[in-house]
């Protein structure tokens, strides 16, 4: 009886990754010599798509029976901020002892969340246990990414996993609140494993007294490994790296609002002046549910000169968390080389182009950076620019949540 073995099908069944240029099928029959035929190899793009689809199906199946919270703004579910040199968290979710699934306005992935019990952190009530897991399968060169934030009154953990065809990478930020300031209160691990050889590609183990010290001692590691994970949900904005709301205010001409926003927003802004207070608050909630694009529109596009005091008051409350900049702050950021270099790492090509033009003016010469290049090429060019433009002992005004500290 003939026996058939396919390298490609075996790899697919076990989830293994093959690197052969072609799959080989060998057929062995009684009293006959073995014959070998060569079939076209599965391309890397096809393998990537298959693995991504399989992972996405598995994740979606695992959460399909959970109760749904629908679509919520990220800020309603989780906000990270820096206080007393430690990363803190805040959630507006009510107590929920069982996990639920949800999506976020303006983000492609799906998430699960759980907020159990109640405790005090800095004299403020917070869930005794909080867990958010977000999965994103839209990253072009990755199988998928997972961001997980777990917190309690004593610990905060940020875990970020990125799966690619060639490497699995795991990033962990582990913070202990007590005893405050003790050596090693913050631990930072980055591990990389080759999917081909299963050998380590990266192994970092760092520690500090607090987050501020970690970022001061290891700025490149925080920027290159922790920030991309938090950026999956915009959780880095305002305290770590570039605040996107600030970047668009510095370069407002580069932003083009989604076409549907111009249709949905004006009637809601008009309704902010309704006679019935319930109608005004309903309109404000509807604007909030439109996500960050609506807030940005109100910040840099909305003409507020003809609005009533009630409309302006409600708009102020809607944009308060975005950190509205005044002209002095905008001018300062346009001259801040580190801020502009950070803008070169953003996902938005128009922002990268605008930041590069501004850096060229400050440097007085064209700089070697291609805002349209692939991610790996941009990272390499940006690394060289940082070495050229930032002296090791450079001090700068730090931008935190829209405020400047000299």
KEKOL-395423 format. One record per residue (C-alpha): x, y, z; residue in three letters; residue number from 1. Coordinates in pm, 1 decimal. Example, Ala and Ser with C-alpha at 12.3 -4.5 7.8 and 13.67 -1.06 7.14 Angstrom:
<atoms>
<<1230.0; -450.0; 780.0>; Ala; 1> <<1367.0; -106.0; 714.0>; Ser; 2> 
</atoms>
This chain:
<atoms>
<<0.0; 0.0; 0.0>; Unk; 1> <<159.8; 335.1; -101.1>; Unk; 2> <<259.1; 580.7; 176.0>; Unk; 3> <<263.6; 957.7; 100.6>; Unk; 4> <<441.6; 1221.6; 310.3>; Unk; 5> <<413.8; 1593.8; 237.2>; Unk; 6> <<651.8; 1833.4; 412.8>; Unk; 7> <<422.4; 2127.9; 345.4>; Unk; 8> <<104.7; 1959.2; 475.2>; Unk; 9> <<282.3; 1828.3; 785.7>; Unk; 10> <<408.5; 2176.6; 863.9>; Unk; 11> <<59.8; 2317.9; 819.3>; Unk; 12> <<-88.6; 2053.4; 1050.0>; Unk; 13> <<158.5; 2120.9; 1330.4>; Unk; 14> <<178.3; 2498.1; 1285.1>; Unk; 15> <<548.6; 2473.0; 1206.8>; Unk; 16> <<722.9; 2711.6; 968.5>; Unk; 17> <<914.2; 2567.9; 673.5>; Unk; 18> <<1194.8; 2739.4; 488.6>; Unk; 19> <<1241.6; 2501.6; 198.0>; Unk; 20> <<1232.3; 2654.7; -148.1>; Unk; 21> <<975.8; 2390.5; -248.5>; Unk; 22> <<764.8; 2124.2; -79.8>; Unk; 23> <<860.8; 1767.8; -164.3>; Unk; 24> <<624.1; 1470.8; -195.4>; Unk; 25> <<780.9; 1125.4; -177.4>; Unk; 26> <<580.1; 813.5; -278.3>; Unk; 27> <<705.7; 466.1; -187.0>; Unk; 28> <<530.6; 162.0; -343.0>; Unk; 29> <<612.7; -208.4; -310.8>; Unk; 30> <<862.1; -339.9; -563.7>; Unk; 31> <<906.9; 1.4; -717.2>; Unk; 32> <<1178.3; 264.0; -675.4>; Unk; 33> <<1092.9; 577.6; -482.1>; Unk; 34> <<985.9; 867.9; -696.6>; Unk; 35> <<1005.5; 1233.3; -599.3>; Unk; 36> <<802.5; 1520.9; -740.6>; Unk; 37> <<845.1; 1888.5; -662.1>; Unk; 38> <<546.1; 2119.7; -608.5>; Unk; 39> <<554.3; 2496.9; -595.0>; Unk; 40> <<644.8; 2629.7; -249.6>; Unk; 41> <<402.0; 2826.7; -39.2>; Unk; 42> <<521.1; 3185.9; -49.2>; Unk; 43> <<603.4; 3375.1; 273.7>; Unk; 44> <<304.8; 3601.2; 212.8>; Unk; 45> <<73.6; 3299.3; 184.0>; Unk; 46> <<215.9; 3138.1; 498.7>; Unk; 47> <<176.2; 3467.7; 683.6>; Unk; 48> <<-184.8; 3505.1; 571.7>; Unk; 49> <<-268.2; 3145.9; 666.7>; Unk; 50> <<-114.6; 3171.0; 1012.6>; Unk; 51> <<-280.9; 3506.9; 1073.8>; Unk; 52> <<-621.2; 3377.3; 968.4>; Unk; 53> <<-585.6; 3068.6; 1189.5>; Unk; 54> <<-485.7; 3273.8; 1494.6>; Unk; 55> <<-767.0; 3520.4; 1436.7>; Unk; 56> <<-1025.7; 3242.5; 1404.6>; Unk; 57> <<-900.9; 3082.2; 1724.9>; Unk; 58> <<-915.8; 3407.9; 1919.6>; Unk; 59> <<-1259.2; 3502.5; 1789.5>; Unk; 60> <<-1391.1; 3155.9; 1876.0>; Unk; 61> <<-1254.9; 3190.3; 2229.3>; Unk; 62> <<-1445.0; 3515.4; 2295.5>; Unk; 63> <<-1763.7; 3472.1; 2091.0>; Unk; 64> <<-1972.8; 3357.0; 2389.7>; Unk; 65> <<-1865.0; 3643.7; 2617.4>; Unk; 66> <<-2112.0; 3927.9; 2679.2>; Unk; 67> <<-2044.6; 4226.8; 2454.1>; Unk; 68> <<-1987.4; 4585.7; 2566.3>; Unk; 69> <<-2008.5; 4702.0; 2204.8>; Unk; 70> <<-1771.0; 4973.4; 2085.1>; Unk; 71> <<-1619.5; 5207.7; 2343.9>; Unk; 72> <<-1358.3; 5486.3; 2343.8>; Unk; 73> <<-1022.8; 5360.1; 2469.9>; Unk; 74> <<-1021.1; 5629.1; 2740.1>; Unk; 75> <<-1340.7; 5490.6; 2891.5>; Unk; 76> <<-1179.8; 5151.8; 2941.4>; Unk; 77> <<-820.9; 5238.8; 3026.4>; Unk; 78> <<-596.3; 5539.6; 3058.3>; Unk; 79> <<-229.0; 5519.3; 3152.5>; Unk; 80> <<-47.3; 5819.8; 3291.9>; Unk; 81> <<268.4; 5907.7; 3481.9>; Unk; 82> <<247.6; 6020.0; 3844.8>; Unk; 83> <<527.0; 6037.7; 4101.4>; Unk; 84> <<758.0; 5859.7; 3856.7>; Unk; 85> <<532.2; 5553.0; 3830.7>; Unk; 86> <<288.7; 5445.2; 3561.1>; Unk; 87> <<-68.2; 5465.6; 3692.9>; Unk; 88> <<-394.0; 5348.2; 3543.9>; Unk; 89> <<-750.9; 5466.3; 3545.6>; Unk; 90> <<-1071.4; 5306.6; 3420.3>; Unk; 91> <<-1427.4; 5433.1; 3402.9>; Unk; 92> <<-1573.7; 5083.1; 3385.7>; Unk; 93> <<-1809.2; 4969.5; 3656.7>; Unk; 94> <<-1729.6; 4656.5; 3856.4>; Unk; 95> <<-1758.9; 4346.8; 3639.7>; Unk; 96> <<-1644.7; 4014.4; 3782.2>; Unk; 97> <<-1677.8; 3826.6; 3453.4>; Unk; 98> <<-1488.7; 3907.9; 3132.2>; Unk; 99> <<-1660.6; 4081.0; 2841.8>; Unk; 100> <<-1561.1; 4144.4; 2481.6>; Unk; 101> <<-1551.6; 4479.1; 2305.3>; Unk; 102> <<-1402.1; 4682.5; 2024.2>; Unk; 103> <<-1252.1; 5031.1; 2032.4>; Unk; 104> <<-1351.5; 5327.9; 1820.5>; Unk; 105> <<-1077.7; 5389.0; 1563.9>; Unk; 106> <<-883.4; 5065.4; 1625.9>; Unk; 107> <<-905.6; 4746.0; 1417.3>; Unk; 108> <<-865.3; 4473.6; 1678.3>; Unk; 109> <<-1085.0; 4309.3; 1939.9>; Unk; 110> <<-1045.1; 4298.8; 2316.4>; Unk; 111> <<-1159.1; 4140.8; 2639.1>; Unk; 112> <<-1176.3; 4320.3; 2971.2>; Unk; 113> <<-1249.5; 4240.0; 3334.1>; Unk; 114> <<-1261.6; 4472.9; 3638.1>; Unk; 115> <<-1312.1; 4292.1; 3968.5>; Unk; 116> <<-1370.7; 4422.6; 4319.9>; Unk; 117> <<-1272.3; 4764.3; 4450.8>; Unk; 118> <<-966.4; 4904.9; 4625.3>; Unk; 119> <<-795.9; 5239.3; 4683.7>; Unk; 120> <<-495.1; 5364.4; 4487.5>; Unk; 121> <<-366.5; 5710.3; 4581.3>; Unk; 122> <<-689.1; 5753.5; 4780.9>; Unk; 123> <<-896.1; 5692.0; 4466.1>; Unk; 124> <<-1125.6; 5392.6; 4412.2>; Unk; 125> <<-1001.3; 5150.8; 4147.3>; Unk; 126> <<-1086.0; 4789.8; 4062.1>; Unk; 127> <<-898.1; 4550.7; 4288.8>; Unk; 128> <<-810.9; 4354.5; 3977.2>; Unk; 129> <<-814.1; 4485.3; 3619.8>; Unk; 130> <<-725.0; 4300.2; 3301.0>; Unk; 131> <<-742.9; 4416.0; 2940.6>; Unk; 132> <<-632.7; 4198.1; 2649.0>; Unk; 133> <<-626.7; 4341.5; 2297.5>; Unk; 134> <<-551.3; 4142.8; 1981.3>; Unk; 135> <<-460.4; 4307.0; 1650.9>; Unk; 136> <<-430.3; 4103.0; 1329.7>; Unk; 137> <<-400.2; 4400.0; 1092.5>; Unk; 138> <<-23.7; 4463.6; 1115.5>; Unk; 139> <<105.2; 4403.9; 758.3>; Unk; 140> <<424.6; 4210.3; 834.8>; Unk; 141> <<304.6; 4025.9; 1146.7>; Unk; 142> <<92.4; 3721.8; 1222.8>; Unk; 143> <<-60.8; 3912.4; 1511.3>; Unk; 144> <<4.5; 4125.9; 1815.6>; Unk; 145> <<-125.2; 4096.9; 2169.3>; Unk; 146> <<-128.6; 4374.5; 2427.7>; Unk; 147> <<-225.6; 4292.5; 2783.8>; Unk; 148> <<-250.7; 4530.8; 3078.6>; Unk; 149> <<-302.4; 4387.8; 3425.0>; Unk; 150> <<-320.6; 4604.5; 3733.0>; Unk; 151> <<-398.9; 4603.0; 4102.6>; Unk; 152> <<-327.8; 4848.6; 4386.0>; Unk; 153> <<19.2; 4693.0; 4426.2>; Unk; 154> <<128.6; 4596.3; 4073.8>; Unk; 155> <<95.5; 4699.7; 3711.8>; Unk; 156> <<202.5; 4475.6; 3426.1>; Unk; 157> <<216.2; 4556.0; 3055.5>; Unk; 158> <<278.6; 4257.1; 2827.9>; Unk; 159> <<325.6; 4289.6; 2452.8>; Unk; 160> <<373.5; 3993.9; 2219.7>; Unk; 161> <<447.9; 4023.9; 1847.8>; Unk; 162> <<449.7; 3718.2; 1621.7>; Unk; 163> <<626.2; 3730.1; 1287.2>; Unk; 164> <<725.4; 3454.5; 1044.6>; Unk; 165> <<1086.3; 3473.0; 1158.3>; Unk; 166> <<1059.6; 3567.3; 1524.4>; Unk; 167> <<834.2; 3569.9; 1828.9>; Unk; 168> <<899.2; 3867.5; 2056.9>; Unk; 169> <<777.2; 3916.3; 2411.4>; Unk; 170> <<798.3; 4240.5; 2610.8>; Unk; 171> <<707.9; 4270.7; 2980.3>; Unk; 172> <<699.8; 4579.9; 3199.3>; Unk; 173> <<644.2; 4479.4; 3563.3>; Unk; 174> <<596.5; 4750.9; 3822.7>; Unk; 175> <<558.8; 4710.6; 4197.1>; Unk; 176> <<414.4; 5008.6; 4385.8>; Unk; 177> <<536.7; 4903.5; 4730.8>; Unk; 178> <<786.1; 4958.7; 4869.6>; Unk; 179> <<812.6; 5273.1; 4656.3>; Unk; 180> <<1156.8; 5356.8; 4522.8>; Unk; 181> <<1319.9; 5027.3; 4615.6>; Unk; 182> <<1585.2; 4901.4; 4377.4>; Unk; 183> <<1419.1; 4677.9; 4122.4>; Unk; 184> <<1066.7; 4806.5; 4183.2>; Unk; 185> <<1043.4; 4821.3; 3803.1>; Unk; 186> <<1155.7; 4529.4; 3587.9>; Unk; 187> <<1167.6; 4529.8; 3209.3>; Unk; 188> <<1217.2; 4214.8; 3002.0>; Unk; 189> <<1247.0; 4172.8; 2626.1>; Unk; 190> <<1280.9; 3825.4; 2477.3>; Unk; 191> <<1308.3; 3723.4; 2113.4>; Unk; 192> <<1296.0; 3364.7; 1983.1>; Unk; 193> <<1365.2; 3255.7; 1625.5>; Unk; 194> <<1073.1; 3056.6; 1485.4>; Unk; 195> <<1318.9; 2870.8; 1261.1>; Unk; 196> <<1599.3; 2770.3; 1498.0>; Unk; 197> <<1412.7; 2827.6; 1828.2>; Unk; 198> <<1723.5; 3007.5; 1948.3>; Unk; 199> <<1715.1; 3341.0; 2133.8>; Unk; 200> <<1744.2; 3647.3; 1912.0>; Unk; 201> <<1713.2; 3900.6; 2191.4>; Unk; 202> <<1738.7; 3881.3; 2569.4>; Unk; 203> <<1716.2; 4197.1; 2780.1>; Unk; 204> <<1663.5; 4208.0; 3155.2>; Unk; 205> <<1660.8; 4560.5; 3299.4>; Unk; 206> <<1550.2; 4713.3; 3627.7>; Unk; 207> <<1511.7; 5053.6; 3790.6>; Unk; 208> <<1362.2; 5223.1; 4096.5>; Unk; 209> <<1072.0; 5360.4; 3892.6>; Unk; 210> <<958.3; 5423.0; 3535.7>; Unk; 211> <<1121.2; 5766.7; 3511.4>; Unk; 212> <<1458.5; 5616.4; 3601.7>; Unk; 213> <<1406.6; 5328.2; 3356.6>; Unk; 214> <<1337.3; 5569.9; 3072.3>; Unk; 215> <<1634.8; 5786.9; 3171.1>; Unk; 216> <<1876.3; 5492.3; 3185.1>; Unk; 217> <<1740.1; 5301.7; 2884.4>; Unk; 218> <<1557.3; 5548.0; 2656.8>; Unk; 219> <<1614.1; 5351.3; 2335.7>; Unk; 220> <<1488.4; 5024.8; 2487.8>; Unk; 221> <<1170.5; 5188.8; 2621.0>; Unk; 222> <<1109.8; 5361.2; 2287.9>; Unk; 223> <<1186.0; 5059.2; 2068.5>; Unk; 224> <<1019.0; 4780.6; 2267.4>; Unk; 225> <<759.4; 4913.2; 2513.1>; Unk; 226> <<614.0; 5202.9; 2317.3>; Unk; 227> <<508.0; 5004.6; 2005.5>; Unk; 228> <<292.1; 4777.9; 2220.0>; Unk; 229> <<119.6; 5062.4; 2401.6>; Unk; 230> <<75.2; 5245.2; 2070.2>; Unk; 231> <<-153.5; 4963.4; 1948.7>; Unk; 232> <<-429.8; 5138.7; 2146.8>; Unk; 233> <<-280.8; 5486.8; 2172.0>; Unk; 234> <<-200.1; 5422.8; 2539.2>; Unk; 235> <<142.4; 5582.5; 2495.2>; Unk; 236> <<2.0; 5922.9; 2404.1>; Unk; 237> <<51.1; 6215.1; 2637.2>; Unk; 238> <<316.9; 6063.4; 2861.9>; Unk; 239> <<532.4; 5829.2; 2652.6>; Unk; 240> <<660.7; 5940.9; 2316.7>; Unk; 241> <<460.1; 6167.7; 2091.5>; Unk; 242> <<104.4; 6262.8; 2178.0>; Unk; 243> <<-81.6; 6223.3; 1847.5>; Unk; 244> <<-323.5; 6500.9; 1941.1>; Unk; 245> <<-24.8; 6727.9; 1997.6>; Unk; 246> <<136.9; 6623.8; 1668.6>; Unk; 247> <<-176.9; 6707.4; 1468.1>; Unk; 248> <<-207.0; 7043.7; 1644.8>; Unk; 249> <<155.3; 7120.4; 1554.7>; Unk; 250> <<93.3; 7018.0; 1191.5>; Unk; 251> <<-282.7; 7075.8; 1143.9>; Unk; 252> <<-265.1; 7112.6; 763.2>; Unk; 253> <<-157.0; 6750.7; 731.1>; Unk; 254> <<-480.1; 6613.7; 879.2>; Unk; 255> <<-772.2; 6521.2; 656.6>; Unk; 256> <<-1086.4; 6428.8; 849.2>; Unk; 257> <<-1278.9; 6118.1; 737.9>; Unk; 258> <<-1551.2; 6221.3; 487.8>; Unk; 259> <<-1832.7; 6079.1; 701.8>; Unk; 260> <<-1724.0; 6293.3; 996.2>; Unk; 261> <<-1817.1; 6613.6; 809.2>; Unk; 262> <<-2170.2; 6475.6; 778.5>; Unk; 263> <<-2216.9; 6338.5; 1130.3>; Unk; 264> <<-2048.6; 6603.7; 1344.5>; Unk; 265> <<-2215.0; 6937.3; 1253.1>; Unk; 266> <<-2569.1; 6826.0; 1348.9>; Unk; 267> <<-2437.0; 6696.6; 1680.7>; Unk; 268> <<-2252.7; 7023.6; 1749.0>; Unk; 269> <<-2577.4; 7206.8; 1676.1>; Unk; 270> <<-2760.7; 6976.2; 1917.8>; Unk; 271> <<-2519.2; 7076.9; 2194.8>; Unk; 272> <<-2733.2; 7392.9; 2211.9>; Unk; 273> <<-3066.0; 7207.4; 2246.7>; Unk; 274> <<-3315.1; 7339.1; 2499.3>; Unk; 275> <<-3342.3; 7008.6; 2681.2>; Unk; 276> <<-3034.0; 6925.6; 2887.6>; Unk; 277> <<-3084.7; 6554.1; 2822.5>; Unk; 278> <<-3064.8; 6620.6; 2448.4>; Unk; 279> <<-2743.7; 6820.9; 2493.1>; Unk; 280> <<-2580.1; 6544.3; 2695.4>; Unk; 281> <<-2696.4; 6283.4; 2445.2>; Unk; 282> <<-2529.5; 6479.5; 2165.7>; Unk; 283> <<-2208.1; 6505.9; 2369.0>; Unk; 284> <<-2207.8; 6128.8; 2422.9>; Unk; 285> <<-2265.4; 6071.1; 2051.5>; Unk; 286> <<-1967.5; 6292.8; 1966.3>; Unk; 287> <<-1754.3; 6105.4; 2218.3>; Unk; 288> <<-1850.6; 5774.7; 2058.6>; Unk; 289> <<-1724.2; 5898.8; 1721.5>; Unk; 290> <<-1376.9; 5861.9; 1869.8>; Unk; 291> <<-1052.4; 6056.0; 1851.6>; Unk; 292> <<-1117.4; 6191.8; 1499.8>; Unk; 293> <<-1418.9; 6384.3; 1629.4>; Unk; 294> <<-1215.6; 6526.6; 1916.5>; Unk; 295> <<-938.4; 6626.9; 1677.7>; Unk; 296> <<-1189.2; 6792.0; 1445.6>; Unk; 297> <<-1317.6; 6998.9; 1737.3>; Unk; 298> <<-960.9; 7093.7; 1826.8>; Unk; 299> <<-825.6; 7205.5; 1490.0>; Unk; 300> <<-1116.4; 7239.1; 1245.4>; Unk; 301> <<-1424.7; 7353.0; 1433.7>; Unk; 302> <<-1499.2; 7728.0; 1412.3>; Unk; 303> <<-1614.6; 7805.8; 1764.7>; Unk; 304> <<-1651.0; 8180.9; 1728.8>; Unk; 305> <<-2021.5; 8157.4; 1642.7>; Unk; 306> <<-2110.0; 7893.2; 1904.0>; Unk; 307> <<-2301.2; 7962.6; 2223.0>; Unk; 308> <<-2148.8; 7948.2; 2569.9>; Unk; 309> <<-2325.7; 7615.0; 2631.7>; Unk; 310> <<-2185.1; 7462.2; 2312.8>; Unk; 311> <<-1834.2; 7584.2; 2390.9>; Unk; 312> <<-1857.5; 7454.3; 2747.4>; Unk; 313> <<-1953.7; 7106.2; 2632.1>; Unk; 314> <<-1684.7; 7107.6; 2363.0>; Unk; 315> <<-1428.5; 7208.7; 2627.5>; Unk; 316> <<-1526.4; 6903.8; 2830.6>; Unk; 317> <<-1501.4; 6678.8; 2523.7>; Unk; 318> <<-1150.2; 6792.5; 2430.0>; Unk; 319> <<-1017.0; 6835.6; 2784.8>; Unk; 320> <<-842.0; 6495.9; 2790.0>; Unk; 321> <<-674.7; 6564.9; 2453.8>; Unk; 322> <<-446.8; 6837.1; 2588.0>; Unk; 323> <<-522.9; 7146.2; 2381.4>; Unk; 324> <<-205.2; 7341.8; 2306.0>; Unk; 325> <<-169.1; 7716.6; 2308.0>; Unk; 326> <<37.9; 7898.8; 2039.6>; Unk; 327> <<344.6; 7917.2; 2263.2>; Unk; 328> <<345.9; 7541.7; 2318.3>; Unk; 329> <<301.6; 7476.2; 1946.1>; Unk; 330> <<594.6; 7704.4; 1861.1>; Unk; 331> <<810.3; 7531.0; 2121.2>; Unk; 332> <<734.5; 7186.2; 1982.6>; Unk; 333> <<808.5; 7299.5; 1627.3>; Unk; 334> <<1161.4; 7383.3; 1747.9>; Unk; 335> <<1205.0; 7070.0; 1961.0>; Unk; 336> <<1432.3; 6829.5; 1773.2>; Unk; 337> <<1350.9; 6530.9; 1993.1>; Unk; 338> <<977.6; 6583.0; 1947.9>; Unk; 339> <<1023.6; 6611.5; 1570.5>; Unk; 340> <<1243.0; 6299.6; 1563.3>; Unk; 341> <<975.2; 6112.9; 1756.3>; Unk; 342> <<725.3; 6225.9; 1493.1>; Unk; 343> <<937.1; 6047.5; 1231.7>; Unk; 344> <<847.2; 5720.5; 1407.3>; Unk; 345> <<471.7; 5775.6; 1378.1>; Unk; 346> <<249.5; 5561.4; 1155.5>; Unk; 347> <<115.8; 5866.2; 969.7>; Unk; 348> <<322.4; 5944.2; 659.2>; Unk; 349> <<189.1; 6304.2; 632.4>; Unk; 350> <<309.1; 6370.1; 988.2>; Unk; 351> <<647.0; 6212.4; 913.9>; Unk; 352> <<681.6; 6432.7; 605.9>; Unk; 353> <<587.6; 6749.6; 792.8>; Unk; 354> <<827.5; 6670.3; 1078.6>; Unk; 355> <<1110.1; 6600.4; 831.8>; Unk; 356> <<1053.5; 6934.2; 656.8>; Unk; 357> <<1070.6; 7110.9; 991.9>; Unk; 358> <<1388.7; 6924.5; 1090.9>; Unk; 359> <<1547.2; 7013.6; 755.9>; Unk; 360> <<1481.5; 7381.5; 831.0>; Unk; 361> <<1628.8; 7352.5; 1181.8>; Unk; 362> <<1935.3; 7164.4; 1054.5>; Unk; 363> <<1981.9; 7396.6; 757.7>; Unk; 364> <<2028.1; 7103.0; 519.8>; Unk; 365> <<1834.3; 6807.1; 379.4>; Unk; 366> <<1850.0; 6512.0; 617.3>; Unk; 367> <<1874.2; 6149.5; 510.0>; Unk; 368> <<1529.9; 6011.8; 587.9>; Unk; 369> <<1260.4; 5874.6; 360.2>; Unk; 370> <<913.6; 5914.0; 517.2>; Unk; 371> <<769.6; 5677.0; 255.5>; Unk; 372> <<1019.4; 5395.2; 312.3>; Unk; 373> <<937.1; 5059.7; 471.3>; Unk; 374> <<932.7; 5045.4; 851.0>; Unk; 375> <<1270.4; 4873.4; 891.8>; Unk; 376> <<1445.5; 5125.3; 665.4>; Unk; 377> <<1287.0; 5418.7; 847.9>; Unk; 378> <<1394.6; 5282.9; 1185.2>; Unk; 379> <<1754.1; 5251.3; 1065.0>; Unk; 380> <<1756.9; 5603.9; 920.9>; Unk; 381> <<1592.9; 5745.2; 1234.7>; Unk; 382> <<1853.3; 5581.5; 1455.3>; Unk; 383> <<2127.5; 5756.6; 1258.6>; Unk; 384> <<1947.5; 6091.2; 1275.0>; Unk; 385> <<1916.3; 6066.4; 1652.8>; Unk; 386> <<2291.8; 6018.3; 1678.6>; Unk; 387> <<2354.1; 6317.6; 1450.5>; Unk; 388> <<2106.6; 6564.6; 1598.8>; Unk; 389> <<2089.1; 6480.3; 1969.1>; Unk; 390> <<2398.1; 6528.4; 2181.9>; Unk; 391> <<2422.8; 6276.5; 2469.9>; Unk; 392> <<2391.7; 6546.5; 2735.2>; Unk; 393> <<2110.3; 6735.3; 2565.6>; Unk; 394> <<1835.6; 6855.2; 2796.2>; Unk; 395> <<1495.8; 6954.1; 2669.6>; Unk; 396> <<1157.5; 7072.9; 2777.3>; Unk; 397> <<954.6; 6759.8; 2844.8>; Unk; 398> <<603.9; 6729.6; 2708.1>; Unk; 399> <<368.2; 6545.3; 2938.2>; Unk; 400> <<-8.3; 6543.6; 2884.2>; Unk; 401> <<-4.4; 6877.9; 2707.7>; Unk; 402> <<197.8; 7058.6; 2977.4>; Unk; 403> <<556.2; 7175.5; 2962.4>; Unk; 404> <<800.5; 7148.3; 3247.1>; Unk; 405> <<1120.0; 7345.1; 3211.8>; Unk; 406> 
</atoms>
